[in-house]
Amino acid sequence: MILNKPGETFEYEGRKLMIGDQIIANGKSAYEGLFGAITEIRDGIDKETENETPDLYCRFEEPDTPYEIGMLETRFTDLCGTPKTIDDIALDLVIMAPEMVTTVREYESGKISIPIFVITEDWAEGDDSGVNVWFTSDMASAKKKMKRAIKEAKKGGGIFDKRGEEGIEEDSSEHSYEIYSEGFYCEAHYSIYIKEDIFTCSAAFINKLAKGEVSHEK
């Protein structure tokens, strides 16, 4: 059996693999971490390998960073016993066993999305500047964190000591606060705001979080 038309599916051990599926090579393959797609599936007498599993023909995207390239070259060098460079490593028509890849569909189906609240603090004073970001799971905690951050920032003086002076502007809302020197924002300002966002993670991470196995700020 040979499948090579986009959208054709093949069921194997409860999994549905489809021609055109976007995939990620997992730790069972030397291509670990590379993204790609399934271009062909062969089984039975049409297989090219002697593996008991179907042959998945995959096309992988070339790594983008020197780190990724280096890791791939190291794995293949160790596997082959001779030095390998990215030019020696096939990225197209790579035959993989089903357990070596995870489809993006499978990866996404195992993820959970939850609302989070992001507190972003941005400031500048003369030649010094910085950005701080915190995350909380509810609005009440976010507001509390914003209040504490503003109090801490005021202790440092700077633009806060100029409140009420000409050219010093203040804006605030329920979820934001900003003070700055009009016309000199890049040299003198402080701002903080809360934004609601969505955090997507694996179910396993949520379980660890519930068990207290993931550290977090109190």
N, C-alpha and C positions, 0 to 999 in steps of 0.2 A: 504494500500500500504506500502510495506517495501522495502527500498533500502539499500543494504549493500555491493555491489560489487564495488571495486575501479573504479572510473571514471564515475559511474552512476550519472546523474544530476537530479535536482529537481528545477523547477522554482516556485518562490513565490514572488508575488508583484514586479515583474520586476527584481528580483535577481536570479542568477543561483548558486545554492548550489550543491557541488559535493562531493561524498564520497571520502575521502582522502584529502579534502581541508585543508590547514593549516589555523588556525584561531587564533584570539586574542580576549579574552573576554573583552567586553567594560564595561562602567560604569553602565549599566543596570543590571549587574550581580554581585553577591558576589565574583565571580572568576575574577573580573576585573584585567587586566594586565597579566593574565596567557596565555601562548601559548599552542596550542594543535591541534587536528585534528578532523574532522567529521568522525565518523566510521559507522553511520547508520542514516537513516531518515525514520520516520514513519508518516503517515497521515491517515485521515479517521478512519475507525473502528479498525485499527491496532495500534492506539495511546494508550499509557499507561496513559497519563494525560487527563484531561478534558479541557485543554487549547484550545482556538479557533485556535491557530497556530500549524503548524507541530512540531513534536518532533525531535530535533536534538540530537543524541547521540554523546557525545564528550569525547575524552580522552585527559586530560591535563598533561603537563609536571610539575613535582614537582618544586616548587620555589628553587632557588639556594642559595640565601643569607638570613641571619637572618632577615634583614629588610623586604624582601618579605614575608617570612614565618610569621613574626609578624603581618604584615598588613592583611594577609589572615585569621589568627587566630582571630584577632580583629573583622573583618567583620562578621565571622561566629558566634563568641561569641555574638555579638550584635544582629544578626539575630535570633539565637536560644534561647537567653536568659539564656544560661548556658555556662560555660567555655569550649572552644574547642581548641584542639591542632591540629597540622598538621596530626597526626595519626587518628584523628576523621573525617577528611575531605576527602570525596570521590573524586578521580581524574580521575577515569575511569567510563565509562557508565554514564556520567553526562548528564541529559536531559536538554537541553537549548532551549529557544525560538529563532527564527531567529534573532530578534532584539537585542539579547544579545551578538551576536558575529559579528565580522568583519573578512572577509577572507583576507588573505594576498594579494590575487589577487585584491580585491576591494581597499585595502589600497594602493597598488602600483599604481593602475590605477589613483588614485587621487593625485599622486605626480608629481612634475616637477623637471627636472634636468637642472641646469644652470652651466656654467663654472665659477670658482672662482680662485683667485690667492692667494696662501698661502706664507706669508713671515715668515721664521723661523730664529730666532737669537739665537745663542748658544755661551756661553762664560765661561771662567774660569780664575781666577786670584788667585794663591795660594790656600787657603782652601775655597775660595768662588767661586760659579758658579751659572749659571741660564739659563733658556730658555724662550724666549718670542715668541709668535705666533700672527700674524695679518692676517686678510683676507680683500681682496679688490675685486671689480668686474671687474677690467680691468688692463692690464699690465702697462699702464702709471702710474696709482695710486700706483701700487706695486713698481715700480722703484723709485717713489718719496719717498715712505715710507722707502725703503731700504737705499736711500741716506741720509735721515734724521736720521735714526737709526745709521748709520756709523758715521755721524758727532757728534751725541750725545755720542756715545761710545768713540770717540777720546778725548772728553773733560775729560774723567776719567783717561786718561794717561795709566798706566799699560804697557801692551805689546806694545802699540802704541808708547810709548816713546823710545822703543828699536829698532824701525825700522832702518834698515841699519846695525845693529850689526850682528856679526857672529852668525849663528845658528838661526836667525829669518827669517822665510820664509813667502812670500806673494804670494797668488794665487788669480786671479780674472777672471771673465768672464762677459758677458752682464747681467747675472742674478745671480751672486754670488760674494762674496768676503770672503777671509780668510787670517788670519795672525796667526802664531803660532811659538812656540819655538820648534825647531826640537829635538826630543827625550824627550820632556817634555810637550807633547800636553795636557795631562789631567790637568796640573798645569797652563798652560799659552797658551790660544788661544782665538780667536774671529772669529766667522763665521756667515755669513748671506746669505740666498739664497731664490730665488723665485721659486715656483713650481706651475704649473697649475694643477688644480684638478676639480672634478665635485661635486657640492653641490646638494643633492636631498632633496626636502622639499615638503610640501603640497601646493596646490594652494591657500589655505586660508592664509598661511604665506606670499606668494608672494603678495597677495592683501593688507595685512596689511603693508608690506614693502613699497608698492607703495603709500599708504596713509600716510606714515610717522608715523605709529603706533608702529614701532619697532625701538628702539634706536640703533644707530651705531656711530662708531668713525669717526670724520671728519678729 
